[in-house]
């Protein structure tokens, strides 16, 4: 991809060493500036600035389309999604499980924590026979999901709602429902098959937030061991090279960056019933 005349370096500052702040700043201010420039926050800002520029370049060339991955061809409003989603490499460790799930032909998908609709709309496109129920506690994210669903011709099959009550699990068909859940640690309370027995008959794809909920992986394994086959998918690092083949070496880091500082993993739960 053409980097453009104004592309500039990936990092406006170094994560590890700050430049001299100059004679105009006092010693105390210099120390504060140096401390900030050497912090993870400065590193994250630098990556974010470069990724935003690369996204602008991508949108000019391809428009607001996902160009690869399981959701290739999906349209997303440019302002609401980061570059890895448009490249199709977002959460690439889940690509194979998502395609395997789509092949099972669920009648109902519950996407709890839908954000702007990346998974809700993508799964609706992959499974023409299913209805996707997309939930988010954030009103703005619900609006974005509805707008993106309309742009993809999925408004009739992506039903957007607010807070999900676990009693609602019982409203969906046993043996034909997939739950996709990413709710920043609250899954530890919601996804309890002893409380909501319908979960015993659903398949689930859950993002675990191991930095938020200590010992979460082992607790979930124990919770579902009698009713489900359990597979844990740890993050494998950056996206495979094919997604970033048009970028220079340092830009690959920015293009594939997903804002992940905390420890996470995904759990795939296949109902034995």
C-alpha contacts under 8 A as a table, 3 or more apart, distances in Angstrom:
res1	aa1	res2	aa2	distance
1	X	246	X	4.85
1	X	247	X	6.03
3	X	6	X	7.87
3	X	7	X	5.62
4	X	7	X	5.33
5	X	8	X	7.78
7	X	53	X	7.54
9	X	12	X	6.50
10	X	46	X	7.29
10	X	47	X	7.14
10	X	50	X	5.80
10	X	250	X	6.50
10	X	251	X	6.42
10	X	254	X	7.60
11	X	14	X	6.37
11	X	43	X	7.99
11	X	46	X	5.42
11	X	47	X	6.98
11	X	50	X	7.57
12	X	46	X	6.43
13	X	18	X	6.86
13	X	19	X	7.88
13	X	37	X	6.97
13	X	46	X	7.34
14	X	17	X	5.53
14	X	18	X	6.25
14	X	37	X	7.15
14	X	38	X	7.21
14	X	43	X	7.68
15	X	18	X	7.54
15	X	37	X	6.26
15	X	38	X	4.85
15	X	39	X	6.62
15	X	40	X	7.31
15	X	42	X	6.87
15	X	43	X	5.50
16	X	37	X	7.79
16	X	38	X	5.16
16	X	39	X	8.00
17	X	34	X	7.66
17	X	37	X	7.45
17	X	38	X	6.08
18	X	33	X	7.99
18	X	34	X	5.33
18	X	37	X	5.83
18	X	38	X	6.51
19	X	34	X	7.74
20	X	30	X	7.90
21	X	24	X	7.78
21	X	25	X	6.59
21	X	30	X	5.84
21	X	33	X	7.55
21	X	34	X	7.98
22	X	25	X	6.23
23	X	26	X	7.50
25	X	29	X	6.05
25	X	30	X	6.11
26	X	29	X	5.29
26	X	30	X	6.14
27	X	30	X	5.03
27	X	31	X	6.25
28	X	31	X	5.19
28	X	32	X	6.40
29	X	32	X	5.06
29	X	33	X	6.13
30	X	33	X	5.08
30	X	34	X	6.04
31	X	34	X	5.09
31	X	35	X	6.04
32	X	35	X	5.10
32	X	36	X	6.22
33	X	36	X	5.21
33	X	37	X	6.12
34	X	37	X	5.12
34	X	38	X	6.15
35	X	38	X	5.27
35	X	39	X	6.34
36	X	39	X	5.13
36	X	41	X	7.32
36	X	42	X	6.30
37	X	41	X	7.98
37	X	42	X	5.29
37	X	43	X	7.63
38	X	42	X	6.77
38	X	43	X	7.71
39	X	42	X	5.47
39	X	43	X	6.62
40	X	43	X	4.94
40	X	44	X	6.09
41	X	44	X	5.06
41	X	45	X	6.18
42	X	45	X	5.02
42	X	46	X	6.15
43	X	46	X	5.20
43	X	47	X	6.28
44	X	47	X	5.19
44	X	48	X	6.05
44	X	259	X	7.71
45	X	48	X	4.99
45	X	49	X	6.14
46	X	49	X	5.26
46	X	50	X	6.41
47	X	50	X	5.33
47	X	51	X	6.05
47	X	253	X	7.92
47	X	254	X	5.31
47	X	257	X	7.60
48	X	51	X	5.07
48	X	52	X	6.06
48	X	254	X	7.20
49	X	52	X	5.26
49	X	53	X	6.49
50	X	53	X	5.17
50	X	54	X	6.30
50	X	251	X	7.76
50	X	254	X	6.27
51	X	54	X	5.00
51	X	55	X	6.07
51	X	83	X	6.94
51	X	251	X	7.97
51	X	254	X	5.09
51	X	255	X	5.45
51	X	257	X	7.82
52	X	55	X	5.03
52	X	56	X	6.37
52	X	82	X	7.82
52	X	83	X	7.59
53	X	56	X	5.19
53	X	57	X	6.49
54	X	57	X	5.07
54	X	58	X	6.19
54	X	83	X	7.57
54	X	255	X	6.87
55	X	58	X	4.90
55	X	59	X	6.10
55	X	82	X	7.33
55	X	83	X	5.29
55	X	255	X	7.94
56	X	59	X	5.21
56	X	60	X	6.24
57	X	60	X	5.25
57	X	61	X	6.38
58	X	61	X	5.21
58	X	62	X	5.89
58	X	63	X	7.23
58	X	83	X	7.99
59	X	62	X	5.24
59	X	63	X	4.41
59	X	64	X	5.71
59	X	65	X	7.94
59	X	78	X	7.18
60	X	63	X	5.78
62	X	65	X	6.48
62	X	67	X	7.93
64	X	75	X	5.63
64	X	76	X	5.55
64	X	77	X	6.14
64	X	78	X	5.47
64	X	86	X	7.22
65	X	72	X	7.65
65	X	73	X	5.83
65	X	74	X	5.72
65	X	75	X	4.66
65	X	76	X	6.34
65	X	86	X	6.04
66	X	69	X	7.89
66	X	71	X	6.66
66	X	72	X	5.00
66	X	73	X	5.30
66	X	74	X	5.37
66	X	75	X	6.40
66	X	76	X	7.53
66	X	85	X	6.57
66	X	86	X	4.18
66	X	87	X	5.86
66	X	88	X	5.69
67	X	72	X	5.08
67	X	73	X	6.09
67	X	86	X	6.26
67	X	87	X	5.61
67	X	88	X	6.05
68	X	71	X	6.96
68	X	72	X	4.66
68	X	73	X	7.69
68	X	86	X	7.85
68	X	87	X	5.96
68	X	88	X	4.50
68	X	89	X	7.30
68	X	243	X	7.49
69	X	72	X	5.47
69	X	87	X	7.81
69	X	88	X	4.55
69	X	89	X	6.31
69	X	92	X	7.97
69	X	95	X	7.06
70	X	88	X	7.35
70	X	95	X	6.30
70	X	98	X	7.52
70	X	99	X	6.72
70	X	122	X	7.78
71	X	74	X	5.84
71	X	88	X	6.97
71	X	122	X	5.22
71	X	123	X	7.81
71	X	125	X	7.79
71	X	126	X	7.65
72	X	88	X	6.74
74	X	121	X	7.90
74	X	122	X	6.80
74	X	152	X	6.67
75	X	148	X	6.99
75	X	151	X	6.69
75	X	152	X	6.15
76	X	80	X	7.57
76	X	81	X	6.99
76	X	86	X	7.85
76	X	118	X	7.90
76	X	148	X	5.82
76	X	151	X	7.84
77	X	80	X	5.82
77	X	81	X	7.02
77	X	148	X	6.62
78	X	81	X	6.15
80	X	116	X	7.04
80	X	144	X	7.71
81	X	85	X	6.59
81	X	86	X	7.61
81	X	116	X	7.55
82	X	85	X	5.94
82	X	86	X	7.11
83	X	86	X	5.18
83	X	87	X	6.18
83	X	255	X	6.29
83	X	256	X	7.36
84	X	87	X	5.00
84	X	88	X	6.06
84	X	89	X	5.36
84	X	90	X	4.84
84	X	255	X	6.41
84	X	256	X	5.37
84	X	257	X	7.12
84	X	258	X	7.08
85	X	88	X	4.99
85	X	89	X	6.26
85	X	90	X	5.00
85	X	118	X	7.85
86	X	89	X	7.87
87	X	90	X	7.54
87	X	243	X	6.47
87	X	244	X	7.99
88	X	92	X	7.92
88	X	243	X	7.27
89	X	92	X	5.09
89	X	239	X	6.04
89	X	240	X	7.97
89	X	243	X	6.16
89	X	256	X	7.24
90	X	239	X	7.90
90	X	256	X	7.62
90	X	258	X	7.43
91	X	94	X	5.80
91	X	95	X	7.39
92	X	95	X	5.28
92	X	239	X	6.37
93	X	96	X	7.25
93	X	233	X	7.23
93	X	234	X	7.94
93	X	235	X	6.59
93	X	236	X	6.92
94	X	97	X	5.28
94	X	98	X	5.93
94	X	233	X	7.98
95	X	98	X	5.18
95	X	99	X	6.23
96	X	99	X	5.22
96	X	100	X	6.13
97	X	100	X	5.02
97	X	101	X	6.06
97	X	268	X	7.89
98	X	101	X	5.05
98	X	102	X	6.16
99	X	102	X	5.05
99	X	103	X	6.35
100	X	103	X	5.24
100	X	104	X	6.87
101	X	104	X	5.39
101	X	105	X	7.50
101	X	106	X	7.98
102	X	105	X	5.88
102	X	106	X	7.40
102	X	123	X	7.01
102	X	126	X	6.14
102	X	127	X	5.96
103	X	127	X	7.92
105	X	127	X	6.32
105	X	129	X	7.07
105	X	130	X	7.33
105	X	176	X	7.69
106	X	109	X	6.98
106	X	127	X	7.52
106	X	129	X	7.56
106	X	130	X	5.99
106	X	176	X	4.74
106	X	177	X	5.56
106	X	178	X	6.63
107	X	129	X	6.24
107	X	130	X	4.23
107	X	131	X	6.31
107	X	173	X	7.62
107	X	176	X	5.47
107	X	177	X	6.21
108	X	130	X	5.31
108	X	131	X	5.11
108	X	132	X	5.93
108	X	133	X	7.56
108	X	172	X	6.75
108	X	173	X	7.24
108	X	176	X	6.46
108	X	177	X	4.75
108	X	178	X	6.46
109	X	130	X	7.08
109	X	131	X	6.33
109	X	132	X	4.63
109	X	133	X	6.07
109	X	177	X	5.60
109	X	178	X	4.76
109	X	179	X	5.81
109	X	180	X	7.36
110	X	132	X	6.00
110	X	133	X	4.93
110	X	134	X	6.14
110	X	135	X	7.74
110	X	177	X	7.52
110	X	178	X	6.26
110	X	179	X	4.73
110	X	180	X	6.07
110	X	181	X	7.90
111	X	114	X	5.59
111	X	119	X	7.36
111	X	120	X	6.02
111	X	132	X	7.04
111	X	133	X	6.07
111	X	134	X	4.76
111	X	135	X	6.18
111	X	179	X	6.04
111	X	180	X	4.72
111	X	181	X	5.89
112	X	134	X	6.10
112	X	135	X	4.88
112	X	136	X	6.44
112	X	164	X	7.17
112	X	179	X	7.44
112	X	180	X	6.20
112	X	181	X	4.77
112	X	182	X	6.40
112	X	183	X	6.97
113	X	134	X	7.38
113	X	135	X	5.62
113	X	136	X	4.79
113	X	137	X	7.53
113	X	181	X	6.11
113	X	182	X	5.23
113	X	183	X	5.25
114	X	117	X	5.26
114	X	118	X	7.29
114	X	119	X	6.97
114	X	120	X	6.47
114	X	134	X	5.58
114	X	135	X	5.68
114	X	136	X	5.67
114	X	141	X	7.72
114	X	142	X	7.83
114	X	145	X	7.46
114	X	182	X	7.68
115	X	118	X	7.42
115	X	136	X	6.41
115	X	138	X	7.98
115	X	141	X	4.98
115	X	142	X	6.83
115	X	144	X	7.64
115	X	145	X	6.65
116	X	141	X	5.35
116	X	142	X	6.88
116	X	143	X	7.88
116	X	144	X	4.99
116	X	145	X	4.27
116	X	148	X	7.20
117	X	120	X	4.92
117	X	121	X	5.54
117	X	122	X	7.76
117	X	134	X	7.54
117	X	144	X	7.40
117	X	145	X	4.52
117	X	146	X	7.78
117	X	148	X	6.86
117	X	149	X	7.30
118	X	121	X	5.79
118	X	122	X	5.89
119	X	122	X	4.94
119	X	123	X	5.79
120	X	123	X	5.51
120	X	124	X	6.25
120	X	132	X	6.18
120	X	133	X	7.57
120	X	134	X	6.15
120	X	158	X	6.86
121	X	124	X	4.99
121	X	125	X	6.19
121	X	132	X	7.84
121	X	148	X	7.72
121	X	149	X	6.02
121	X	152	X	7.69
121	X	154	X	6.87
121	X	158	X	6.78
122	X	125	X	5.22
122	X	126	X	6.36
123	X	126	X	4.97
123	X	127	X	6.01
123	X	132	X	7.72
124	X	127	X	5.21
124	X	128	X	6.18
124	X	130	X	6.61
124	X	131	X	6.89
124	X	132	X	6.25
124	X	154	X	7.12
124	X	157	X	6.96
124	X	158	X	7.06
125	X	128	X	6.11
125	X	154	X	7.59
127	X	130	X	5.73
130	X	157	X	7.36
131	X	157	X	4.85
131	X	158	X	6.26
131	X	159	X	7.60
132	X	157	X	5.97
132	X	158	X	4.78
132	X	159	X	6.19
133	X	158	X	5.83
133	X	159	X	4.79
133	X	160	X	6.01
133	X	161	X	7.27
134	X	158	X	6.61
134	X	159	X	5.91
134	X	160	X	4.73
134	X	161	X	6.02
135	X	142	X	7.38
135	X	160	X	5.86
135	X	161	X	4.69
135	X	162	X	5.14
135	X	163	X	6.38
135	X	164	X	6.33
136	X	139	X	7.34
136	X	141	X	6.78
136	X	142	X	6.12
136	X	161	X	6.63
136	X	162	X	5.03
136	X	163	X	6.10
136	X	164	X	7.77
137	X	142	X	7.90
137	X	162	X	5.08
137	X	163	X	5.11
138	X	141	X	5.34
138	X	142	X	6.40
138	X	162	X	7.41
139	X	142	X	5.05
139	X	143	X	6.30
139	X	162	X	7.43
140	X	143	X	5.08
140	X	144	X	6.27
141	X	144	X	5.00
141	X	145	X	6.11
142	X	145	X	5.09
142	X	146	X	6.25
142	X	160	X	6.44
142	X	161	X	7.14
142	X	162	X	7.39
143	X	146	X	5.17
143	X	147	X	6.23
144	X	147	X	5.09
144	X	148	X	6.12
145	X	148	X	5.19
145	X	149	X	6.01
145	X	160	X	7.36
146	X	149	X	5.04
146	X	150	X	6.23
146	X	155	X	6.83
146	X	158	X	7.78
146	X	160	X	6.66
147	X	150	X	5.20
147	X	151	X	6.31
148	X	151	X	4.99
148	X	152	X	6.38
149	X	152	X	5.25
149	X	153	X	6.27
149	X	154	X	4.83
149	X	155	X	5.00
149	X	158	X	6.60
150	X	153	X	5.06
150	X	154	X	5.68
150	X	155	X	4.83
151	X	154	X	7.55
152	X	155	X	7.79
153	X	156	X	7.79
154	X	157	X	5.40
154	X	158	X	5.91
155	X	158	X	5.35
155	X	159	X	7.16
156	X	159	X	7.12
161	X	164	X	7.62
164	X	168	X	7.30
165	X	168	X	5.68
166	X	169	X	5.70
166	X	190	X	6.42
166	X	191	X	7.98
166	X	196	X	6.59
167	X	170	X	6.18
167	X	196	X	6.86
168	X	171	X	5.42
168	X	172	X	7.64
169	X	172	X	5.89
169	X	196	X	7.11
169	X	198	X	5.98
169	X	199	X	6.99
170	X	173	X	7.74
170	X	196	X	7.79
170	X	198	X	5.52
172	X	177	X	6.63
173	X	176	X	5.54
173	X	177	X	6.01
174	X	177	X	6.37
174	X	198	X	6.93
174	X	201	X	5.15
174	X	202	X	6.18
175	X	201	X	5.42
175	X	202	X	5.81
175	X	203	X	7.82
175	X	271	X	7.77
175	X	273	X	6.97
176	X	202	X	6.97
177	X	202	X	5.30
177	X	203	X	6.49
178	X	202	X	5.87
178	X	203	X	4.90
178	X	204	X	5.62
178	X	205	X	7.64
179	X	202	X	7.05
179	X	203	X	6.26
179	X	204	X	4.58
179	X	205	X	6.14
179	X	206	X	7.79
180	X	204	X	5.95
180	X	205	X	4.84
180	X	206	X	5.89
181	X	187	X	7.16
181	X	204	X	7.70
181	X	205	X	6.40
181	X	206	X	4.84
181	X	207	X	6.38
182	X	185	X	7.88
182	X	187	X	7.26
182	X	206	X	6.22
182	X	207	X	5.24
182	X	208	X	7.72
183	X	186	X	5.50
183	X	187	X	6.01
183	X	207	X	7.94
184	X	187	X	7.33
184	X	208	X	7.94
184	X	209	X	6.25
184	X	212	X	7.74
185	X	188	X	5.98
185	X	208	X	6.91
185	X	209	X	5.40
185	X	212	X	6.04
185	X	213	X	6.25
186	X	189	X	5.62
186	X	190	X	6.45
187	X	190	X	4.95
187	X	191	X	5.53
187	X	206	X	7.88
187	X	208	X	7.79
188	X	191	X	6.14
188	X	192	X	7.65
188	X	213	X	7.57
188	X	216	X	7.31
188	X	220	X	7.94
189	X	192	X	6.65
191	X	196	X	7.73
191	X	199	X	7.58
192	X	195	X	5.52
192	X	196	X	6.04
192	X	199	X	7.54
192	X	223	X	7.26
193	X	196	X	4.83
193	X	197	X	4.87
193	X	198	X	7.06
193	X	199	X	5.25
193	X	200	X	5.86
193	X	223	X	7.37
193	X	224	X	7.34
194	X	197	X	5.77
196	X	199	X	6.00
197	X	200	X	5.64
197	X	201	X	7.92
198	X	201	X	5.74
198	X	202	X	6.98
199	X	202	X	5.12
199	X	203	X	7.81
200	X	224	X	7.88
200	X	227	X	5.64
200	X	228	X	7.32
200	X	271	X	6.39
200	X	273	X	7.72
201	X	227	X	7.82
201	X	271	X	5.53
201	X	272	X	7.57
201	X	273	X	5.87
202	X	270	X	7.41
202	X	271	X	5.77
203	X	268	X	7.75
203	X	269	X	5.56
203	X	270	X	4.78
203	X	271	X	5.35
204	X	267	X	7.85
204	X	268	X	5.89
204	X	269	X	4.97
204	X	270	X	6.70
205	X	266	X	7.05
205	X	267	X	5.86
205	X	268	X	4.73
205	X	269	X	6.39
206	X	266	X	5.61
206	X	267	X	5.22
206	X	268	X	6.57
207	X	264	X	7.06
207	X	265	X	5.99
207	X	266	X	4.46
207	X	267	X	6.39
208	X	216	X	7.14
208	X	217	X	7.14
208	X	264	X	5.55
208	X	265	X	5.26
208	X	266	X	5.61
208	X	267	X	6.94
209	X	212	X	5.45
209	X	213	X	6.21
209	X	216	X	7.64
209	X	262	X	7.64
209	X	263	X	6.48
209	X	264	X	4.83
209	X	265	X	6.97
210	X	213	X	5.25
210	X	214	X	5.90
210	X	215	X	7.00
210	X	216	X	6.01
210	X	217	X	7.24
210	X	262	X	7.69
210	X	263	X	5.44
210	X	264	X	5.31
210	X	265	X	7.37
211	X	214	X	6.49
211	X	262	X	5.62
211	X	263	X	5.15
211	X	264	X	7.01
213	X	216	X	5.54
215	X	218	X	5.77
215	X	219	X	6.35
216	X	219	X	5.10
216	X	220	X	6.09
217	X	220	X	5.29
217	X	221	X	6.22
218	X	221	X	5.03
218	X	222	X	6.20
219	X	222	X	5.22
219	X	223	X	6.04
220	X	223	X	4.84
220	X	224	X	6.19
221	X	224	X	5.52
221	X	225	X	5.65
221	X	230	X	6.73
222	X	225	X	5.33
223	X	226	X	7.72
224	X	227	X	5.48
224	X	228	X	5.55
224	X	229	X	7.91
224	X	230	X	7.52
224	X	269	X	7.80
225	X	228	X	5.61
225	X	229	X	6.79
225	X	230	X	6.99
227	X	271	X	5.95
227	X	272	X	5.67
227	X	273	X	7.43
228	X	269	X	5.63
228	X	270	X	5.10
228	X	271	X	4.33
228	X	272	X	5.12
229	X	269	X	5.60
229	X	270	X	5.03
229	X	271	X	6.45
229	X	272	X	6.63
230	X	267	X	6.97
230	X	268	X	5.94
230	X	269	X	4.87
230	X	270	X	6.72
231	X	267	X	5.72
231	X	268	X	5.08
231	X	269	X	6.52
232	X	265	X	7.00
232	X	266	X	5.80
232	X	267	X	4.53
232	X	268	X	6.32
233	X	265	X	5.87
233	X	266	X	5.00
233	X	267	X	6.07
233	X	268	X	7.62
234	X	264	X	7.31
234	X	265	X	4.61
234	X	266	X	6.31
235	X	264	X	7.35
235	X	265	X	6.08
238	X	253	X	7.76
238	X	256	X	6.56
238	X	257	X	7.68
239	X	243	X	6.76
239	X	244	X	7.67
239	X	256	X	6.33
240	X	243	X	6.15
240	X	244	X	7.52
241	X	244	X	5.33
241	X	245	X	5.80
242	X	245	X	5.19
244	X	247	X	5.65
244	X	252	X	5.90
244	X	255	X	7.35
244	X	256	X	7.58
247	X	251	X	5.76
247	X	252	X	5.73
248	X	251	X	5.30
248	X	252	X	6.37
249	X	252	X	5.49
249	X	253	X	7.51
250	X	253	X	5.66
250	X	254	X	7.20
251	X	254	X	5.13
251	X	255	X	5.98
252	X	255	X	5.08
252	X	256	X	6.11
253	X	256	X	5.66
253	X	257	X	6.08
254	X	257	X	5.22
257	X	260	X	7.83
260	X	263	X	7.84
